[in-house]
Amino acid sequence: SRFITHLRYFIVRQETNQPPQQMDDSLKELIQDRYMKSYACGLIIKEMLKREFNWKVTEDELVFLVIHIERITKEHQKNN
């Protein structure tokens, strides 16, 4: 449900051109380095959203997305 909530706010920000909350650069780097597979997935989603909807996904928004992807992936692995 947290992921769905994030997506709802993400869509609202895209439709209203509101920037996401700013994130510390060192935290962004940590997330990118630690969760490489989820980051790669996030980049694919970012490119798809640009291509399909002409949405600009900021680096901060990408990192929030990666955090959710990683959490969902870990929960799925734990339940299987």
GUVOLUM-144150 format. One record per residue: residue in one letter; x, y, z of N, C-alpha, C in turn. Coordinates in steps of 0.05 Angstrom, whole numbers, plus 5000, padded with zeros to 4 digits. Example, Ala and Ser with C-alpha at 12.3 -4.5 7.8 and 13.67 -1.06 7.14 Angstrom:
! GUVOLUM-144150
A526448865156524649105156526449345156;S525749555142527349795143525850015157;
END
This chain:
! GUVOLUM-144150
S501749765000500050005000501750255000;R504150235012505950475011506850534983;F507250324967508150364939505850494923;I503450404927501150524913500750814921;T501150874947500951154956503151324943;H505551214941507751354928507051404899;L505951214885505251244857503051464854;R501151464872499051674870500251954872;Y501951994892503152254896505052314872;F506452114862508152154839506552254815;I504252124810502552204787501552494792;V500652554816499752834821502053034816;R504452964826506753144821507253184791;Q507052964776507552984747505353154734;E502953124742500753274729500753564737;T501853624760501853904770504554034769;N506553884758509353984756510554064783;Q509853924804510953974830513553804834;P515653924844518053764848517753584873;P519153364873519053184896520753304919;Q520553194942522153274965525153234957;Q526853424965529653404959531053184976;M532953054964534352844978537352904978;D538752834999541552885002543052724980;D545052844968546552714946547952464955;S549052464980550452224989548451994993;L546052055001544051845003543251724976;K543051904956542451814929544651624919;E547151694924549351524915549351254930;L548751264955548551014971546450824960;I544050934955541850774944542650664917;Q543850824900544650734873546650504875;D548650534892550750334895549750074908;R548150104929547249874944545049714930;Y543349844916541049714903541249734873;M543349624861543949664833541749544815;K540649314822538549184805536049354806;S535249444830532849604832533249874818;Y535649984820536250234806536050194776;A537049974766536849924737533949894729;C532349764745529449744740528150024740;G528950194759527950464761528650624736;L531050584725531850724701530150644677;I529450384676527750284654524950414657;I523850424681521250554685521450854678;K523550984686523951264680523851314650;E525251154635525351184606522551124593;M521150924604518550864594516551094599;L516751204622514951434629515551674611;K518051714605518751934587517751884559;R518151644549517351574522514251564519;E512951444538510051404536508351654544;F509251794564507652014575509052284574;N511552284565513152524565513452644593;W513752464613514152554641517152564647;K517952764661520652794669520852694698;V522352474702522752364728525452464738;T525452614760527952724771529552504784;E532052564789533752374803532652314831;D531652524845530452474871528052284870;E526352334850523952164847524851884839;L526851854823527951594816528851444841;V530251574858531251444883528951354900;F526851514903524551424918523351174906;L523151174879522050944865523850694870;V526450724869528250504874527950394902;I527650564921527150474949524750294950;H522550374937520150214937520449954922;I521749964899522349724884523949524901;E525949624914527649454931526049324953;R524449484966522849384989520849164979;I519549214957517649024947519048764938;T521348794926522948564917523748394941;K524748524962525548374986523148234999;E520848365001518548245012517648004996;H517748024970517047804952518947564956;Q521447614958523447404962523047264989;K522347425009521947315036519447135037;N517447205021514947055021515046805003;N517046774987517246544969519246344978;
END
